[in-house]
Amino acid sequence: MADTNILYDEQGHPRHFNVIEDADTAPTAARASSVRSAASAQEAAKQFLASHADLLQLKRNVMQSMDVRASLAPVAEDEALRFESEKHTMDSTVVSYNQTMFGLPIYQAGVSVVMHGPQNQVKAATSTLHYDVAAQPPGHSMANMGALDTAASGAHDNVVRRAIPAAQGMRINRTRLLVYQYDPADRIHHEHGDPGFGAQPPSLTLPPVPASIKPGTHYIVVDALFSYAMPNWGTLNWRAFVEPESGAVLFLRALVDGVTGLVFDRDPITKTGNLANLPTASNAVLDPLRDPVQLVDLGPPAAGHQNLSGTFVRIANVDPPTPAIPTTIAPFNFAFDARTDDFAAVNAYYHCDRFFRTVRDIGFNIPTYFDGTSFPVPVDHHALGNVINAQCRGNTLSTGIGSVVFSLADLSNPPIGIAADWRVVLHELGGHGILWDHVDSPNFGFSHSAGDSIAVILNDPETQAPDRFVSFPWVNIGRRHDRPVAGGWGWGGANDLNGYFSEQILATSHFRLYRSIGGDSASLARRQFAASSAVYLILRAVGQLTPRPTRPTHSAGSSSWKRRMPSSGPAPIRRRPMPAAPTTR
């Protein structure tokens, strides 16, 4: 039979299965036929989960509703698994199931099965299942839960408006019911460990949670997606979970995440290695560093004027300030000084369009990979006022990218836009942008994103920066991707704080992967191939994430995750040792 490598969490619950077969561990005919002969991917996934129910610590009765989707209103059903989605990424298929209570999905709880090839051969499974879910939420009986059905959508809106008085005038885009396990520490979003700049995501003033709401308890909540404008932020999309009986807001997020002061890729430091070429430099210093590029896929000129709008990206004024969007006439040369909003607009178009083309060229189908995003994506080259910031925002339904907004790289006058840095665009779109479409969030549950990883890997092959391990050399805010495990930078270490600090752990892990497969080669072509290969693996892994992971299950060096084999299972898996970190090029 196939080897099965299982990772367990600190409570002893299985979280990830790797099914590996080779010549020495080929499955028996009985096992192969039971898994491989399924008529569909969903059938193969169900067979795998049924045959591994004991290892997953699943009750048998939870599989009785796997062919139906989660309910819109409470039903008389205890804990169950219900079908969520079937995603196809190249030669892999991911079938995912929501964990439900009373037919309603439990937030970010479920299991997904990854299959390969036309025979739907199971290769892996990931679980974010909740255990010991209360059989009945406190304060609700099955007799009165019927009042929570979706026919009362107007009542849901009223519940939300009363619960968040600070957002008077909000526009509610959608409401639904789900089950949420209340965690006081996660009620409002706070980033941890962003050295250099202290900006936090926006929030709203909330009434305190009443004593009747207990931490760790699962509650039926109204999941509300709404739009509301904030000073210096403009109109943002938001998500709130409101417990309808008490009116308490248990969870609030602005559907926006950004990197503060990150001015990256092909920036003047990466290009020249000269630390004097900072964003504070004058046009006399920066203008000679501009590169002539072709702006591809622009729409036809209108009345002789060429606009910055194409298949993937369109430059637009999303939030104040609203500088004029540049156009040009024949010979259609968008040539501007570096310290101008016009230069920022050209960079915003070029780099954002460049990102989507990079994803496509690596091998992904854009409409499939970004299936929740509407193209062209509106991109604002100067929003948010005079601050150093950038954001990749979710859409109104939290299913894809809504917009990307950039501000400044330096606060001197005249301005220079942060959109001029390829690295910051990679952090936003390669970090948060890909997560919106796949995990309904701009963040991993265990790290801010993988945006730093993609930015530093794609910029390394040709970098001239004096220190290749400074993640953002143009504006050095202290982020690095060579963090030592012995210094508390391992998973479960003192600096594993889930936000920007954990992103540095992830970037260190990914950068070591890149170096190990050719990133330290003397050959530029080999380094470039290693970079594309590493980013391909990151993009593919994110594309197979459903639901959002809450702890790292694949990264080496975790001190709080351990590998175990089932007591009755096959011989331990053969694992190739991780190569020692290569020397710096």
C-alpha positions in Angstrom: 0.0 0.0 0.0 1.1 3.6 -0.4 3.1 5.3 2.3 1.1 8.0 4.1 2.9 10.7 5.9 0.7 12.4 8.4 1.2 15.7 10.3 -0.5 16.3 13.6 -1.1 19.5 15.5 -0.3 20.1 19.1 -3.6 18.6 20.2 -2.9 15.4 18.3 -5.4 16.1 15.5 -4.3 15.1 12.0 -3.9 18.1 9.7 -2.1 16.9 6.5 -1.8 13.6 4.6 0.9 13.0 2.0 0.3 9.8 0.0 3.5 8.8 -1.7 3.9 5.7 -4.0 7.1 4.4 -5.5 8.3 1.0 -6.8 8.7 -0.3 -3.3 5.4 1.0 -2.0 3.0 0.3 -4.9 -0.6 -0.1 -3.7 -2.1 -3.5 -3.7 -4.7 -4.3 -6.3 -7.5 -4.0 -3.8 -6.3 -0.7 -2.5 -5.6 0.7 -6.0 -9.0 -0.3 -7.3 -10.8 1.2 -4.2 -9.2 4.6 -4.8 -8.3 4.8 -8.5 -11.4 3.5 -10.2 -13.7 6.2 -9.0 -15.9 7.6 -11.8 -15.3 11.2 -10.7 -13.0 13.3 -8.6 -15.7 13.8 -6.0 -16.2 10.0 -5.8 -12.5 9.5 -5.3 -12.4 12.1 -2.6 -15.3 10.5 -0.7 -13.7 7.1 -1.0 -10.5 8.4 0.4 -12.1 10.2 3.4 -14.3 7.2 4.2 -11.3 4.8 4.2 -9.3 7.2 6.4 -12.2 8.3 8.7 -10.5 6.8 11.8 -7.2 8.6 11.1 -9.1 11.8 10.5 -11.0 11.2 13.8 -14.2 11.6 11.9 -17.5 10.2 13.1 -19.1 8.0 10.5 -22.4 9.9 10.5 -20.7 13.2 9.4 -20.4 11.8 5.8 -24.1 11.4 5.1 -24.5 14.8 3.5 -21.3 15.0 1.4 -23.2 15.3 -1.9 -25.1 18.4 -0.9 -23.9 21.9 -0.3 -24.1 23.8 3.0 -27.6 25.0 3.8 -28.7 28.7 3.7 -30.8 28.3 6.9 -30.4 26.1 10.0 -31.6 22.5 9.6 -32.0 19.7 12.1 -28.6 18.1 11.5 -25.6 17.8 13.8 -22.0 18.0 12.7 -21.4 17.0 9.0 -19.3 17.4 5.9 -20.9 19.0 2.9 -19.6 19.6 -0.6 -18.0 23.0 -1.2 -16.0 23.1 -4.4 -14.1 21.2 -7.1 -11.1 23.1 -8.5 -8.9 22.2 -11.4 -5.3 23.5 -11.6 -3.3 22.1 -14.5 -3.2 18.3 -13.9 -4.5 18.4 -10.3 -8.0 18.5 -8.9 -8.9 19.7 -5.4 -12.2 18.6 -3.9 -13.2 20.4 -0.8 -15.9 19.9 1.9 -17.2 22.3 4.4 -17.5 21.1 8.0 -21.1 22.1 9.0 -23.3 22.3 12.1 -27.0 22.5 11.6 -26.2 22.5 7.9 -24.4 25.8 8.1 -20.7 26.0 7.3 -18.2 26.4 10.1 -15.9 29.3 9.3 -12.7 28.1 7.7 -13.3 24.5 8.8 -13.3 21.5 6.4 -11.2 19.1 4.5 -9.8 19.0 1.0 -8.4 16.2 -1.1 -5.8 16.7 -3.9 -5.8 14.3 -6.8 -3.5 13.9 -9.8 -4.2 12.9 -13.3 -7.2 11.6 -15.2 -7.5 8.6 -12.8 -8.0 10.9 -9.8 -5.1 9.4 -7.9 -5.2 10.8 -4.4 -1.9 12.5 -3.5 -2.7 14.6 -0.4 -5.4 15.8 1.9 -5.6 18.8 4.3 -7.8 19.2 7.3 -8.9 22.3 9.2 -11.7 20.4 11.0 -12.9 21.6 14.4 -13.2 19.0 17.1 -15.6 18.9 20.1 -18.0 21.2 18.4 -21.0 22.0 20.7 -24.0 20.0 19.6 -26.2 23.0 20.1 -25.2 26.7 20.2 -25.9 28.4 23.5 -29.0 30.6 23.5 -30.6 28.9 20.5 -33.0 26.0 20.3 -34.0 24.2 17.2 -37.5 25.7 17.7 -36.4 29.3 17.4 -33.5 28.9 15.0 -36.0 28.8 12.1 -36.3 32.6 12.6 -32.8 32.9 11.3 -33.5 31.7 7.8 -32.5 33.7 4.8 -36.0 34.9 4.1 -35.3 37.4 6.9 -32.5 39.1 5.0 -33.9 42.5 5.9 -33.8 41.5 9.5 -30.2 40.4 9.1 -29.4 43.9 7.7 -31.0 45.5 10.7 -29.0 43.2 13.1 -25.8 44.3 11.4 -26.6 48.0 11.5 -27.5 48.0 15.2 -24.3 46.0 16.0 -21.9 48.4 14.3 -23.2 52.0 15.0 -19.8 53.4 14.0 -20.5 52.5 10.4 -23.7 54.5 9.9 -24.4 54.7 6.2 -22.8 51.4 5.3 -24.0 49.6 2.2 -24.6 46.0 2.9 -23.6 43.8 -0.1 -24.6 40.3 1.2 -25.6 38.5 4.4 -25.7 34.8 5.1 -25.5 32.5 8.1 -22.5 30.5 9.3 -21.0 29.0 12.5 -18.1 30.8 14.0 -15.8 29.8 17.0 -15.3 33.0 19.0 -11.7 34.0 19.7 -11.4 37.3 21.5 -7.8 37.7 20.3 -9.0 37.5 16.7 -12.0 39.9 17.0 -10.2 42.8 15.4 -7.2 42.6 13.0 -3.9 43.6 14.4 -0.6 43.1 12.6 2.4 41.9 14.6 6.0 42.8 14.0 6.0 45.3 11.1 9.4 47.0 11.8 9.9 50.5 10.6 6.4 51.7 10.1 3.6 51.4 12.6 0.5 51.4 10.4 -2.3 49.0 11.3 -5.2 47.9 9.2 -8.3 50.1 9.6 -11.0 49.2 12.1 -14.2 50.5 13.6 -15.2 51.2 17.2 -17.3 48.3 18.5 -19.4 47.9 21.7 -17.9 45.3 24.1 -18.8 41.7 23.8 -21.3 40.7 26.6 -20.3 38.2 29.3 -22.8 35.7 27.8 -20.4 35.2 24.8 -17.8 32.6 25.8 -14.4 32.2 24.1 -13.9 29.0 22.2 -17.7 28.5 21.8 -19.3 28.0 18.4 -22.1 30.4 17.6 -24.5 30.9 14.7 -23.7 34.3 13.3 -24.8 36.6 10.5 -21.9 36.9 8.1 -22.2 40.4 6.6 -20.2 41.9 3.7 -20.6 45.6 3.5 -19.0 48.8 2.1 -18.1 51.8 4.2 -15.8 54.8 3.7 -13.0 55.7 6.2 -11.0 59.0 6.4 -7.7 58.7 4.5 -8.7 55.2 3.2 -11.7 55.9 1.0 -14.5 53.3 0.5 -13.5 49.9 1.7 -15.2 46.5 1.7 -15.7 44.9 5.2 -16.7 41.6 6.8 -18.4 41.2 10.2 -19.8 38.3 12.1 -22.7 39.3 14.3 -24.3 37.0 16.9 -28.0 37.8 16.3 -29.3 37.0 19.8 -26.9 39.3 21.7 -26.1 41.7 18.8 -22.4 41.3 19.5 -19.8 41.6 16.8 -17.5 38.6 17.2 -15.3 39.3 14.2 -14.5 42.4 12.1 -12.2 42.9 9.1 -11.6 45.5 6.5 -11.1 43.5 3.3 -7.8 45.1 2.6 -4.2 44.3 3.3 -1.1 46.1 2.2 2.6 46.4 2.7 3.7 49.6 4.5 6.7 51.3 3.0 7.6 48.4 0.7 9.1 49.7 -2.5 10.4 46.7 -4.4 11.7 45.1 -7.5 13.9 46.6 -10.2 14.1 49.5 -7.8 17.3 51.5 -8.2 19.1 49.7 -5.3 18.4 46.2 -6.9 19.4 47.5 -10.3 22.6 49.4 -9.4 23.7 48.3 -5.9 24.2 52.0 -5.2 22.7 52.8 -1.8 22.6 56.5 -2.7 19.8 55.8 -5.2 17.0 56.0 -2.6 13.5 57.3 -3.1 14.7 60.6 -1.6 17.0 61.2 -4.6 16.2 63.9 -7.1 15.0 63.4 -10.7 18.6 64.2 -11.8 19.7 61.0 -10.0 16.7 58.8 -10.7 15.7 59.7 -14.3 18.8 58.1 -15.8 17.8 54.8 -14.1 14.5 54.6 -16.0 14.2 51.7 -18.5 12.5 51.8 -21.8 9.8 49.1 -21.9 6.9 48.1 -24.1 3.4 48.6 -22.6 1.5 45.7 -24.1 -2.1 44.9 -24.5 -3.4 48.4 -24.3 -6.8 49.1 -25.8 -7.0 51.2 -29.0 -6.6 55.0 -28.8 -9.8 57.0 -28.2 -10.0 60.2 -30.3 -6.3 59.9 -30.8 -5.4 59.6 -27.1 -4.0 56.4 -25.7 -5.2 55.3 -22.2 -3.6 53.0 -19.7 -6.2 50.2 -19.8 -5.8 46.6 -21.0 -7.1 43.1 -20.5 -5.7 42.6 -17.0 -5.4 46.1 -15.6 -6.9 49.6 -16.0 -5.6 52.7 -14.2 -8.4 54.4 -12.4 -9.0 56.8 -9.5 -10.2 54.5 -6.8 -9.7 56.8 -3.8 -8.5 60.4 -3.2 -6.4 62.1 -4.1 -7.5 62.0 -7.8 -4.6 63.1 -10.0 -5.2 63.1 -13.7 -4.6 59.8 -15.3 -2.1 60.3 -18.1 -2.8 59.7 -21.7 -0.6 60.4 -24.7 -0.9 60.9 -28.5 1.2 59.6 -31.3 3.9 58.4 -31.1 2.3 57.2 -27.9 5.4 57.4 -25.6 4.5 57.6 -21.9 7.8 59.3 -20.8 7.7 61.2 -17.5 10.1 62.3 -14.8 10.5 59.8 -11.9 9.1 62.2 -9.3 5.6 62.6 -10.8 2.2 61.0 -10.5 2.3 60.3 -14.2 5.4 58.1 -13.8 3.7 56.2 -11.0 0.7 55.6 -13.2 2.8 54.1 -16.0 4.6 51.9 -13.5 1.3 50.8 -11.9 0.0 49.6 -15.2 3.3 48.0 -16.3 4.0 46.1 -13.1 0.5 44.9 -12.4 0.0 43.8 -16.0 3.5 42.2 -15.7 2.4 40.2 -12.7 -0.6 38.6 -14.4 1.5 37.8 -17.4 4.2 36.2 -15.2 1.6 33.9 -13.6 0.3 33.0 -17.1 3.8 32.5 -18.5 4.7 30.2 -15.6 1.9 27.9 -16.7 -1.4 29.0 -15.1 -4.7 29.8 -16.8 -5.6 33.3 -15.6 -9.5 33.0 -15.7 -9.3 29.7 -13.8 -6.6 30.7 -11.3 -8.3 34.1 -10.6 -11.8 32.8 -10.9 -13.3 35.3 -8.5 -11.6 38.3 -9.9 -13.2 40.6 -12.5 -10.8 41.8 -15.2 -9.5 44.4 -15.9 -8.6 45.1 -12.2 -8.8 48.8 -11.3 -5.4 50.1 -10.1 -5.0 53.5 -8.5 -1.5 54.9 -8.9 -1.8 57.5 -6.1 -4.4 56.9 -3.4 -4.6 57.0 0.4 -3.2 60.6 0.6 0.5 61.4 1.2 1.6 58.2 3.0 3.9 55.4 2.2 1.6 52.4 1.6 0.0 50.1 -0.9 -3.0 47.8 -0.7 -4.6 44.9 -2.5 -8.3 45.0 -1.7 -10.9 42.3 -1.9 -14.0 42.6 -3.9 -17.5 43.1 -2.4 -18.1 39.4 -2.0 -14.6 38.6 -0.7 -14.1 36.1 -3.6 -11.3 37.9 -5.5 -9.3 41.0 -6.1 -11.4 44.2 -6.0 -8.7 46.8 -6.6 -5.1 47.6 -6.0 -4.1 51.0 -4.7 -0.6 52.6 -4.3 0.6 55.7 -2.5 4.1 57.1 -2.2 7.6 55.7 -1.8 8.8 59.0 -0.2 7.0 62.0 1.3 9.3 64.6 -0.3 8.0 66.9 -3.0 7.6 66.4 -5.8 6.2 62.9 -5.1 7.5 59.5 -6.2 5.0 56.6 -6.4 5.5 53.3 -4.6 4.0 51.6 -7.7 7.4 52.2 -9.4 8.8 49.3 -7.5 8.2 45.8 -8.9 8.8 44.3 -5.5 5.9 46.0 -3.8 3.6 45.0 -6.6 4.7 41.4 -6.2 4.0 41.6 -2.5 0.5 42.9 -3.1 -0.6 40.8 -6.0 1.7 37.8 -5.5 0.9 37.8 -1.8 -2.6 39.1 -1.1 -4.0 39.0 -4.6 -3.6 35.2 -5.1 -5.0 34.6 -1.6 -8.3 36.5 -2.2 -9.3 34.1 -4.9 -8.3 30.9 -3.1 -8.8 31.3 0.6 -11.3 34.1 1.0 -8.8 36.2 2.9 -5.7 38.3 2.1 -3.7 36.4 4.6 -2.7 32.9 5.6 -3.8 31.9 9.1 -0.1 31.4 10.0 1.6 34.2 8.1 0.9 37.6 6.6 1.3 36.1 3.0 3.8 34.7 0.7 4.2 38.0 -1.1 7.7 38.6 0.4 8.8 35.2 -0.9 7.7 35.8 -4.5 9.2 39.3 -4.4 12.6 38.3 -3.2 12.9 35.2 -5.3 12.0 36.8 -8.6 14.3 39.7 -7.9 17.3 37.7 -6.8 18.7 36.3 -10.1 20.0 39.7 -11.4 20.1 41.7 -8.2 23.0 44.0 -7.6 21.9 44.9 -4.0 24.8 44.9 -1.6 22.9 42.5 0.7 20.7 40.0 -1.2 18.9 39.1 2.1 17.4 42.5 2.7 13.9 41.9 1.4 13.1 45.5 0.5 16.3 47.4 -0.3 14.9 50.6 -1.6 13.2 51.4 1.7 14.9 49.2 4.3 12.3 48.5 7.0 14.2 45.7 8.5 12.6 42.7 6.8 15.0 39.9 5.9 14.8 36.4 4.4 17.8 34.8 6.0 16.4 34.6 9.5 18.1 32.0 11.8 16.0 29.4 13.5 18.3 29.6 16.5 17.3 33.3 16.9 13.6 32.4 17.4 12.8 32.5 13.6 11.5 28.9 13.3 7.9 27.8 13.2 6.7 27.9 16.8 9.7 30.1 17.8 9.5 33.4 19.7 9.1 35.4 16.4 6.4 33.2 14.9 3.7 35.8 15.5 1.5 35.0 12.5 1.9 38.4 10.8 4.9 40.1 9.2 7.4 38.3 11.5 6.0 34.9 10.4 6.2 36.1 6.8 9.9 36.5 7.2 10.1 32.9 8.4 8.2 31.8 5.4 10.3 33.9 3.0 13.4 32.4 4.6 12.1 28.9 4.0 11.1 29.7 0.4 14.4 31.5 -0.4 16.3 28.5 0.9 14.3 26.3 -1.5 15.1 28.6 -4.4 18.8 28.5 -3.5 18.8 24.7 -3.2 17.5 24.2 -6.7 19.8 26.6 -8.5 19.5 30.1 -7.0 23.2 30.1 -6.1 24.4 28.9 -9.5 27.0 30.9 -11.4 24.7 30.7 -14.4 22.1 33.5 -14.7 19.9 31.2 -16.8 20.0 28.6 -14.0 19.2 31.2 -11.4 16.2 32.5 -13.4 14.9 28.9 -14.0 15.2 28.2 -10.2 13.3 31.4 -9.5 10.5 30.5 -11.9 10.3 27.0 -10.6 10.1 28.1 -6.9 7.4 30.7 -7.7 5.5 28.1 -9.7 5.4 25.8 -6.6 4.2 28.6 -4.4 1.5 29.6 -6.8 0.3 26.0 -7.3 0.3 25.4 -3.5 -1.8 28.5 -2.9 -4.2 27.4 -5.7 -4.8 24.2 -3.9 -5.5 25.7 -0.5 -9.1 25.3 0.6 -9.9 26.3 3.3 -7.3 28.8 4.7 -4.5 27.0 6.6 -4.2 28.1 10.2 -0.7 26.7 10.8 2.2 25.9 8.5 1.9 22.2 7.5 4.6 22.0 4.8 7.5 24.2 5.9 10.7 22.7 7.3 11.9 23.5 10.8 8.6 23.5 12.6 9.0 23.0 16.3 5.3 22.8 17.1 4.3 20.3 14.4 5.4 16.7 14.4 5.2 13.8 11.9 3.5 10.6 13.0 2.7 7.4 11.3 -0.5 5.4 12.0 0.4 2.6 14.3 -0.9 0.0 11.9 0.4 1.7 8.8 3.3 0.9 6.5 7.0 1.4 7.1 8.1 5.0 7.7 8.3 7.1 4.6 11.7 7.6 3.1 12.5 11.4 3.2 15.4 13.0 1.4 17.4 15.1 3.8 17.3 18.9 3.3 20.5 20.1 1.8 22.7 22.4 3.9 22.2 26.1 3.1 24.5 26.9 0.2 27.0 29.7 0.4 26.0 33.2 -0.7 26.7 33.9 -4.4 
